[in-house]
Amino acid sequence: MRPMRIPDAFRHPRTIVEAFIILNLGFLAVDVYIAHLTNAFERRPEWAPVIFSIAAPLLLLAANRWSGMFVGWVSLLVGIAGMLYHLQSHFFAEQTIHNLVYTAPFVAPLAYAGLGLLLILNRMTGADTLEWAQWIVFLALGGFGGNLILSLADHAQNGFFNRGEWIPVIAAALACAFLLMLVVRPQDIVLWRATAWVMVVQIIVGTIGFALHLRANMLRPGKTLLDRFLYGAPIFAPLLFANLALLATIGMWAIKRSRAV
């Protein structure tokens, strides 16, 4: 029996990034829907990201350059508008650290902005260039920066009751430091290898965090299982570490390919 052959299209970083974007946009429909269930979609605009996340992957599957650019710019606008909308709940009324921590997660909608920038990059820059690879790593760096803020804000709500809650903060900061250095010095093979191990750590942290959040929600009191997950620890949040590590790894793979071209 012949081994299964990977289609040639999926041997190229550009195609992998495109699949990454489609899967992430589709998954955000589920994630945002669950998040907005906590207030039962009190305001109609809260449906906008859900509808967009359902429609966008279908448009991208058309594999048209202009549909991709359109989805990219709309995704960028949805992300920025969502951030402002979340901040408007408390922070704009009184600019305090308390209101910043206890407002709706203002960084979360920027996931749409990041995916939009990825789409625009994928349509405007040649994927065989070092520049493209550096931009992918830079966008992963931006994602980890957002993850650092989310980890700080979410765990500050209970005053970092468990010391282990500092682990994702440290892990995200470590990822930011190494990815920033890799953007500046992409040809440094020692740094490249060290960053690869840091990404492995991110995947481990994300997987363990997911298991801990799942366990915490299963053990917490609540009338129904749905209530435990709606008002408990955000179940999917830790998986962002693994997700961003995957994106960074694609960029690192592209850096390695650019050396051989």
N, C-alpha and C positions, 0 to 999 in steps of 0.2 A: 504494500500500500504506500502510495506517495504521500509525503508529508504535506499538510495544508500550506498553500502558498499565500503569502500576504499580498494583496493587490498592490501594484506599483504606486498608486495614488497615495496609499497610506504609509508609504516609506518616506514621504516628504513632510517636513515640519509644518508647512503651510496647511496641508490637509488635516493634520492632527490638531492644529490650533482651531481650524474651522469646526471640527467635530467637538472640540472642547467647548467652544462658544455655544454651539447648538444645544449640547447637553446641559450646560450651566443655565442658559436662558430657560429651558424647559423645566429644570429643577426649581428655579426661582419661583415659578408659578405655585408649586406646592409649598415652598418655604414661606412665601409672602402670604399665601392663603391662610396657613396655620397661624402666622404671627398676627394677622388682622382679625382672626376669629376671637382674639382675647377681648375685643370691644365690639364684636359682632358687626364689623364693617359699618361703624357708626356714621362715617361720612362717605359719600359716593366716590370721591377721588381715590379712596383706598382700593377700589376695584381696578384702577388704571394699570398698575404694574402687573396684576394677575392676567388681565386681558392681553396686555402687550407680550407677556412671557409665553402665552399660548400661541399668539399669532406670529411672533418673530421667527421661531424655528421653522415654521411652514414657509415663510418667505425666503429664508436662507436656503432651504432645500431646493429652491428653484435654481440655485447656483448661478445667479446673475450678478454681475459686478455692481450694477446700479441698485439692485434691491439690497445688496449687502451694505452699500454706502448709506442707503436710506435707513435701514435697520440700525446701523452703527450710530448715526447722528441722533436718531430718536432715542436709542438706548442711553446715549450720553445725556440727553435732556431729561429723560425719566429719572436718571440717577441724581442729577443736580436738583431737580424739582423735589424729588423725594427727600433729599437731605434737608432742604429748606422747610419742607412741610413738617418733618419730624422735629426740627428745632423750634418751629413756631409754637409747638404745644406748650412749652414752658420757658425755654431759654431766652427767646426774644422778649418775653415780658420782663424778665429779671435775669441779667447775665451773671449767674453764680455757678460755682463748681457743683453745688447741690443740684441745681436744675439741669446742668449738663449731664450729670450722672443718671438722674432719675427721669429724664425725658425719654421719648421713644429713641431707640438706638440710631442716632443721627448719621453714623458712618455706614450703616447697613445698606441703604439705597445706593451708595456709591459703587456697589458691585455691578450695577447696571452701567455706570459710567466707565468702569474698567473694561467690561465686555464690549461696550461701544467703541472704545479706543482700540481694543484688539481688532475689531472688525475693520475699522478705518485703516489701521496699520496693515492688515492683511491684504487690503485692496490697493494700497498706495505704494508699498515698498517691496522690492524683490526679496523673496525669502531665502535666496542663496547668498545674501550679503551679510557681512558682519554687523552692519547697522541694524538690520531686521532682528537679528539674534539679540543684540544689546537692548533694543526696545522691548522685546519679550521679557527679558530678565528685569528690565526697569519697571514694567507694569506689574510683574510678580512682586517686586520690591514694594511698589505702592500698595498692593493688596496686603502684604504683611504689615505695612505701616498701619493700615486700617484695622487689621486684626489685633495689633498691639493696643490700639485705642479701645477697641471693643472688649478685649480681655481685661483691661484696666477698669473700664466703666462698669461692665457686668459684675465683676467680682468685688468692686468697691461697694456695691449695693448691700453686701452682707459683711463689709469690713474685712474682707479676706479672712473669714472665720477659720477656714482650713488653710494651713500654710502651703499645701500642694497647689492652691489656686494661683500662686505666684509662678508656677512652672510655665504655663502658656505665655505669660508676660515676658519671661526671660527668653523663652524659645523664639517668640516673635521678634524680640529685639536682636537676638543672635542672627536670625535669618536676614533681617534688615541690614545688619552690619556686613555680612558676607556678600549678599547680593549687590550692595552698593559698591563694594570693592571690586566685584567681578565686572560690573558695568564699566568701571574706570579702567580696569586692567584685564580685559577679556583673554589676552594671550598668555597669561600666567598659568601654567599647567598645574603648579602646586596649589595655587589658590582655587583653581577649577575643581581639583580633587577634594580639597577641604570643604568647598561649598556643596559638593555632591553628598558628602557625609552629613552636613548640616541639614540638607533636605531629607535625608533618611530619618534624622531625628524629628523633623517636623511631622513626618508621616506617623511615626510612633506616638508622638505627643497627641496628634489628632485622633488616632485610633483609641488610645487609652482614655482621652477626654470624652470621646463619644460613649465609651462603656461606662465611665463614671457618671455622666449625665443621665444615661439610661437607668442605671442603678438607683440614682438619687430620686428620679421621678417615679420609679416603681415602688419605692419605699415611703414616699411622702404621702401624707393624708390627703384625701380628696373624695368627693362623692362618686366620681366616675374615673375610669382610666384616662379619658380624654381630658378631663379637668386637670389631672396630674401633669400631663404633658403641656397643656396650654399655659398653665400658670407656674410651672416648675422651671428647671434648668433648660435652656434652649438646646434641644436634642441635636440639631444639625450643626450648631455653631462650631464645635471642635473639628468637624470634618473639613472646615475651611483651611486648616493647616495642611492637610493632605492634598486638598484641591490646588492650593497655591504652590505647594511643592511640586506638583505635577506640571503646572505651567512653567515654573522656573526650570524644571528639568528639560522641558521641550526647548526652552531658550538655550540652555547649556548644550544640548545636543546640536542645535543649530550653530552654536559657536564652534563646536568641534568639527562640524561639516564644513564650515567656512574656511577652516585651515587647510582642508584637503582640496578645496576648489582651486 
